[in-house]
Amino acid sequence: MKMFVNLQDVILRPPELVYESIINPEILSSYFTSKASGIPESGETLIWYFEDVRVRLAVK
């Protein structure tokens, strides 16, 4: 089963801070995921872990 999610929201922070918060696994795991498998790179697939709900999500 494939699931696609499209979200839109307004973030009231400077773009540089938002970008760093998404690409840095340590920052990302402090507020969104339990952990991430690495830093996003073009063409690569990451795994975001949400341990509280026992979910692993592949992110391209």
Rosetta constraint file for C-alpha pairs under 8 A:
AtomPair CA 13 CA 17 HARMONIC 6.69 0.50
AtomPair CA 13 CA 18 HARMONIC 6.58 0.50
AtomPair CA 14 CA 18 HARMONIC 6.51 0.50
AtomPair CA 15 CA 19 HARMONIC 6.07 0.50
AtomPair CA 16 CA 20 HARMONIC 6.19 0.50
AtomPair CA 17 CA 21 HARMONIC 6.08 0.50
AtomPair CA 18 CA 22 HARMONIC 6.40 0.50
AtomPair CA 19 CA 23 HARMONIC 6.29 0.50
AtomPair CA 20 CA 24 HARMONIC 5.74 0.50
AtomPair CA 20 CA 27 HARMONIC 7.92 0.50
AtomPair CA 21 CA 25 HARMONIC 7.89 0.50
AtomPair CA 21 CA 27 HARMONIC 5.42 0.50
AtomPair CA 21 CA 28 HARMONIC 5.57 0.50
AtomPair CA 22 CA 27 HARMONIC 7.46 0.50
AtomPair CA 22 CA 28 HARMONIC 5.69 0.50
AtomPair CA 23 CA 28 HARMONIC 7.41 0.50
AtomPair CA 23 CA 39 HARMONIC 5.61 0.50
AtomPair CA 23 CA 40 HARMONIC 6.01 0.50
AtomPair CA 24 CA 28 HARMONIC 6.11 0.50
AtomPair CA 24 CA 39 HARMONIC 6.26 0.50
AtomPair CA 25 CA 29 HARMONIC 5.96 0.50
AtomPair CA 25 CA 35 HARMONIC 6.61 0.50
AtomPair CA 25 CA 36 HARMONIC 5.41 0.50
AtomPair CA 25 CA 37 HARMONIC 7.61 0.50
AtomPair CA 25 CA 38 HARMONIC 6.30 0.50
AtomPair CA 25 CA 39 HARMONIC 6.45 0.50
AtomPair CA 26 CA 30 HARMONIC 6.48 0.50
AtomPair CA 26 CA 35 HARMONIC 7.48 0.50
AtomPair CA 27 CA 31 HARMONIC 7.16 0.50
AtomPair CA 28 CA 32 HARMONIC 5.67 0.50
AtomPair CA 28 CA 33 HARMONIC 6.17 0.50
AtomPair CA 28 CA 35 HARMONIC 7.47 0.50
AtomPair CA 28 CA 36 HARMONIC 7.70 0.50
AtomPair CA 29 CA 33 HARMONIC 4.53 0.50
AtomPair CA 29 CA 34 HARMONIC 5.01 0.50
AtomPair CA 29 CA 35 HARMONIC 4.93 0.50
AtomPair CA 29 CA 36 HARMONIC 7.00 0.50
AtomPair CA 30 CA 34 HARMONIC 7.51 0.50
AtomPair CA 33 CA 48 HARMONIC 6.34 0.50
AtomPair CA 33 CA 49 HARMONIC 5.86 0.50
AtomPair CA 33 CA 50 HARMONIC 5.32 0.50
AtomPair CA 34 CA 48 HARMONIC 7.57 0.50
AtomPair CA 34 CA 49 HARMONIC 5.39 0.50
AtomPair CA 34 CA 50 HARMONIC 5.04 0.50
AtomPair CA 34 CA 51 HARMONIC 5.83 0.50
AtomPair CA 34 CA 52 HARMONIC 7.78 0.50
AtomPair CA 35 CA 48 HARMONIC 6.09 0.50
AtomPair CA 35 CA 49 HARMONIC 5.26 0.50
AtomPair CA 35 CA 50 HARMONIC 7.24 0.50
AtomPair CA 36 CA 46 HARMONIC 7.01 0.50
AtomPair CA 36 CA 47 HARMONIC 5.76 0.50
AtomPair CA 36 CA 48 HARMONIC 4.49 0.50
AtomPair CA 36 CA 49 HARMONIC 6.05 0.50
AtomPair CA 37 CA 46 HARMONIC 5.68 0.50
AtomPair CA 37 CA 47 HARMONIC 5.22 0.50
AtomPair CA 37 CA 48 HARMONIC 6.49 0.50
AtomPair CA 38 CA 46 HARMONIC 6.45 0.50
AtomPair CA 38 CA 47 HARMONIC 7.87 0.50
AtomPair CA 39 CA 46 HARMONIC 7.72 0.50
AtomPair CA 40 CA 44 HARMONIC 6.86 0.50
AtomPair CA 40 CA 45 HARMONIC 7.56 0.50
AtomPair CA 40 CA 46 HARMONIC 6.68 0.50
AtomPair CA 43 CA 60 HARMONIC 7.05 0.50
AtomPair CA 44 CA 60 HARMONIC 6.21 0.50
AtomPair CA 45 CA 58 HARMONIC 6.31 0.50
AtomPair CA 45 CA 59 HARMONIC 5.48 0.50
AtomPair CA 45 CA 60 HARMONIC 4.56 0.50
AtomPair CA 46 CA 58 HARMONIC 5.65 0.50
AtomPair CA 46 CA 59 HARMONIC 5.07 0.50
AtomPair CA 46 CA 60 HARMONIC 6.43 0.50
AtomPair CA 47 CA 56 HARMONIC 6.31 0.50
AtomPair CA 47 CA 57 HARMONIC 5.44 0.50
AtomPair CA 47 CA 58 HARMONIC 4.62 0.50
AtomPair CA 47 CA 59 HARMONIC 6.02 0.50
AtomPair CA 48 CA 56 HARMONIC 5.75 0.50
AtomPair CA 48 CA 57 HARMONIC 5.10 0.50
AtomPair CA 48 CA 58 HARMONIC 6.44 0.50
AtomPair CA 48 CA 59 HARMONIC 7.01 0.50
AtomPair CA 49 CA 54 HARMONIC 7.74 0.50
AtomPair CA 49 CA 55 HARMONIC 6.06 0.50
AtomPair CA 49 CA 56 HARMONIC 4.63 0.50
AtomPair CA 49 CA 57 HARMONIC 6.41 0.50
AtomPair CA 50 CA 54 HARMONIC 5.93 0.50
AtomPair CA 50 CA 55 HARMONIC 5.13 0.50
AtomPair CA 50 CA 56 HARMONIC 6.22 0.50
AtomPair CA 51 CA 55 HARMONIC 6.25 0.50
AtomPair CA 51 CA 56 HARMONIC 7.94 0.50
